Amino acid sequence: MSSDGARRRDVTVADVAKAAQVSKAQAARALGNYGAVSEDVRERVLAAAEELDYRPNELARSMNTGKSHTIGVVVGDIENPHFGLATRGITDTAKKSGFNVILVNTDENTAAEVDAVRVLLDKRVDGLIVAPASSVETQHLRRVHDSGRPLVLLDRSAEGLEVETVAVDMAAISYESTRYLLQTGHRRIAFISTLRTDAAYTAGMRLDSSQISDRLDGMRRAFADMGCAFPEDLVRLNAGGADSIRNLTRDVLQGNDAATAVVASDGLIALSVVEAIQELGLAIPADVSFLMYDDFAWTRLTTPPLTVIAQPVYDMGVAAASALIRQIEGRPPAAAAPEFSATLVRRGSVGVVPASSGESVEVPAL
């Protein structure tokens, strides 16, 4: 016994041709919109296809044309609102140009990213947008580039790989925001990130992520320019789930030489950092100042509203998709690639160092 669902799945070009009373070749040309087909034949074929609920075999079409009109997107954590907004920019732009998007989440795991790239290439995507889990282990991306397949990197660069990269200058905005904290009197500034490493952070260790490396470099430069020693002991990596983030936050905020300000590396972990601060009975910014990367609606609804580093994430997604589609279509690059910069949005979560901290609260003129 066959069902309507089974019948629809089995409809072929031959079935459409039979229903329209034309040859298979005529039906294929009408359905594929290529070659010479009379208007009468085209109308009969399209009517038969609609009646039978015909769906084209996209894989077969891509094998015939060499194009799937599909873009592969690989990101580290789709739960992170940063990537969610960037992906929206990609999909909106792709849709306008007639491309579909296949999205793969890697959980910031390089091995998973290698598999994701392989699967997407097997599905014959026309090009790839990748936010690399590692800026160091990028051999799989080099192979994609060397093969001539269009490739754009999003948010992060890859060492030694000269491909179009859509990202913000993190070192510059990190320098600006750290200098702001220093000018407010803070010297014990903690930095918490989800970046995974095999061991606890130590000064000078090589980091997989260009983003995190650039942020720490910006912080160090700001400290050096102010004549202060950078508190390497307050850098915390490997922030995982909510419990892990809260534990790391409590760790930097307790003890005789505790942090007086905390910088969260993204909006996903920021909520757990703020929750840990509240659990300790501390107030923002009276007891501890707080600053985070990325600006989302909820950051303006807290008490006080949070000081953030706002990035043009949606526009970056648009730019990445536009660059990839241009590559796919064989068009030359724009005379000047768009440059993206982040903005420090000062709200109410950064204050002067509390006198009880034991730090100097002398504040230079801003």
Secondary structure, DSSP 8 states (H G I E B T S, - for coil): ---HHHHHHH--HHHHHHHHTS-HHHHHHHHHT-S---HHHHHHHHHHHHHHT----HHHHHHHHS---EEEEEES-TTSHHHHHHHHHHHHHHHHTT-EEEEEE-TT-HHHHHHHHHHHHHTT-SEEEE--S-SS--HHHHHHHHTT--EEEESS--TT--SEEE-B-HHHHHHHHHHHHHHTT---EEEE-----SS---TT---S-HHHHHHHHHHHHHHHHTT----GGGEE----SHHHHHHHHHHHHSSTT--SEEEESSHHHHHHHHHHHHHTT--TTTT-EEEEES--GGGGTSSS--EEEE--HHHHHHHHHHHHHHHHTT----SS---B--EEE--SS-----GGG-S-------
